[in-house]
């Protein structure tokens, strides 16, 4: 899957539906027809949205690389998969977000959709998203220096 571009501010309607941004639908092209998997994030108060095929790749990787006889591996997989649901866009391009997931991310109405890495589309309550960015901001430059000066990254990037 190509990397998605563009941060979008949206509103949740009274029924818990999100009008999925047309620019992301265009970037995903026909893949939107396969449906999505939505789940709680493992890294913060937001939701993760995957194309079905991308989520299946993650599950296949876990199944093929984790020894199921090691309890921590099973615990990790259980936590990763928890709360996941399949969802589809309706004919109007809206995505119904399950109520328990809205509660997890404390989404009340104003939403930010932020494409992430590894096939994840992040869905945030706007206030939580802005708070997260404020916390990252002072460290962003130092993080970038660490990441981009790493010889493995530097060598792979220049290829």
Secondary structure, 3 states (H helix, E strand, C coil): CCCCCCEEEEEECCCCEEECCHHHHHHHHHHHHHCEEEEECCCCCCEEEEEHHHHHHHHHHHHHHCCCCCHHHHHHHHHHHCCCEEECECCCCEEECCHHHHHHCCCCCEEEEEECCCCCEEEEEHHHHHHHHHHHHCCHHHHHHHHHHCHHHHHHHCC
